């Protein structure tokens, strides 16, 4: 995987999620559900997401699933229940997180 491309995609996803919103950035909360924090790649992704969130004045919460799809699904559901304004998921198993993502109401 190309780190720069993935990082740019993550930053772009955060930017697009809030383009045109009338809500102040300082009031926005983003949840990032990560696969793990052992791999350098994921730590670099987290650093890029934090930098983008800081630059935008957005509060970022990062969850480390430690390679456990069940924990990842639980984190998604928790962030949704807590009412985050945006959610970025680096899925361990795309099919495994789909039921949790179906709880999002747009």
N, C-alpha and C positions, 0 to 999 in steps of 0.2 A: 504494500500500500504506500502511496505517496503521502507523507506526513503533511506537507504544505497544502496539498489539494484537500485533504480531510479537514485540516484546520480552517482553511478558507470556507469550506462547506459548512462547518459548524458556526463560524462567525456569520456567514450569510444567512443561515437558518435563523439565528437569533435576530439578525437585523430585519429580515423579512417578516418575522413573527410580530414585530412591533411597528412596522412601517405604516404610517397613516393613523396610528392610534392617537387619541386625544388624552390619554392617560399620561401623567408625568412619569418619566423614566424612573425617578427615585421611588415611585410607588410600586414598581413592577418587581415581581419575584419569579425567578426561573429555576426549575429543577432540572438537573443534569443527572441522569441515571447511567452510571458507567459500568463497564464490565468488571474491571479490577484496577487496582492502583499499584500493581507489582511491575507491569510492563512499562518501559520508558515511553512507548508510543502513547499510552493512555494518560500518563502523567503530563506529557507535552500537550495533549488535547485539553486536559484540565487547565493547564496554564494559559493556553490560548483562549479558552472560554472565559476564564477569570479576567484576563486582560480585556477582552471584548465587553464583558459585563461592567467592569470598572469604567471603561471608556464611555459606556452608554449610561452610567449611573444606575445600573440595574443590580438588584440583589440576587446572587447566585448561590444555590445550594447544590452540593455534589454528593451523590450517594455512591458508595463503593459496594457492588454486589458480590465481590470476591468469587467471581465465576459461578454464581448460583442463580439460575434462572428464576427460581421461586422467590428469592430475595429481591430480584429485580422487579418482578411482577408486584410484589408487596410494596416496594418503594414507589412505583408508578401510582398505585392506588392511594397510597398515603399522600403523595404530592397532590393528586387530584382532590382528595378530601380536604386538604389544607387550603385549596383554592389558589395554587400557583397560577400565574398569568401565562406561563409558557413552560413547555416540557421538551427536553432534548433527551432522546433515548439512544444509547449505543447498545443495541440488543444482542444478547448472547444467543437467543433463539427467537427469531422473528415470530414464529407461530406461537411460542410460549407467552409472549407479551401482548398479543392481539386481544385476548379477552379483557385485559386490564385497560388497554388503550380504548376499547369500545365504551368505557365509562365517561370519556371526554364528551362534553356537550358544547358544540360550537354555536 
